[in-house]
Amino acid sequence: MAEFWAGVGEDFYQSFVEADRWKRYLDGLRVSFIVTLGALAIGIVLGILVAVVRTMHDQQKIGKVSGGLKILNVICEIYTTVIRGTPMMVQLLIMGFVIFASSRNLVGTAILALGINSGAYVSEIIRSGIMSIDPGQMEAGRSLGMGYTTVMKDIIIPQAVKNILPALGNELITLFKDTSLVTVIGLTDLTKVALQIQAKTYQAFMPLIGIALMYLVVVMILTWLLGILERRMRKSDRR
Amino acid sequence: MTDAKALIRVEHLVKKFGENTVLNDISDHISEGEKVVIIGPSGSGKSTFLRCLNLLEIPTSGKIIFDGTDITSEKTDINQMRQQMGMVFQHFNLFPNKTVRKNITLAPVRTGRMNQEEANAEAEKLLDRVGLLDKADAYPSSLSGGQKQRIAIVRALAMHPKVMLFDEPTSALDPEMVGEVLNVMKELADDGMTMAVVTHEMGFAREVADRVMFVADGIIMEQGTPDDIFNHPKSGRLQEFLSKVL
């Protein structure tokens, strides 16, 4: 028994302490965070754009849709269909080894790939949020002589975002966990660090369980923070 | 039809929803300063008629001419036109994510009519007039229905519209709050505002209207002074309608 525990201790030492390896996990975690944040920013911007184009298109009266909007809507539909219809992993591989094969900026590539992926899902979330707002809000805004985009920006989107915050929070968490896939394009994220250390020490258990716990803790913290944000936003409703 | 003072002229207005013809070739006009009250059974098209006047509903055919401009024309900047036509809705449609002050000042500021200070001053002046100055920093969710509707009227007035359209402004209110909203509307009428009001408040129609329009089956079936309509109704439909609501 003592031998077993000594073995565990040794594994732990090799996986985390020896040669200051714990610092490499932190570096990996930092890369995962950067990719998450970058992808989130791209995802939300893309998501809002696509959602607005698609609702704008759907809200026009039949036969009154302008040609430009029709084309934009088709592009947006193709985008969401392709992105949601192909695996994240394959998209990453295409980004890394086909489109940006010659680029050394792996972080940039990863952010772009994940951001474009996330945008497709975020757009559907935002679209559902926009559709959940009473049409009377748009009518009231337009009846005052404000343009469609002004009403969207000042009235509809802020209310929609409040409604969809839980779903957006889920997307953030999914996005963070999906960063482990960027390993396949050679970026040294948290997962890659574990694999590298495993290759050095021939120990799989400690590094992999270790990063699983790290992902878990981060997700739990994010969930907690989102809960606080949600409660705070709801409070402003009851003033 | 060529009355020079006509603020809104409606020419051969037709509105269909799919196969269903809601408005069937309506032509009429509303003169400057005139108070027109539109009554009729539910589903008769009276709200649709009102909503066509500021193009919240796009007419299937026909023309709406506002202050000399054909607003149904593709070339007309509809936002520009709507800035001169206030509208009050049955369900208030205040912006719940904005304070009362912001609700009122948003459109004047965003459309470039006033800067924020001017709009704030205007909002306070109007709020004071309807007795709700103390609610300027409240959110709509904390207000009663009657208060919300008075704020909605103020919001429309802040744009200095040439005409006010009311779409059943008291239908969603508790009975004890109807009076406060009607009082604001009466004051507005006394100030000479041009008004088109869809309502079930026959007392208001009698008291305020210059002209009462009875809309049924998608046409203006009968119209005239309140005395004509309420005391000497001609058509059977109107007599039947009045016997139910009075």
Interface residues (C-beta under 8 A of the other chain):
Chain A: K61 K64 D134 G136 Q137 E139 A140 G141 R142 S143 L144 G145 M146 G147 T150 D154 I155 P158 Q159 K162 S236 D237 R238 R239
Chain B: N54 L56 I58 N79 Q80 M81 R82 Q83 Q84 M85 G86 M87 F89 H91 N93 L94 F95 P96 N97 K98 L106 A107 R110 T111 A138 Y139 S141 S142 A152 R155 A156 M159
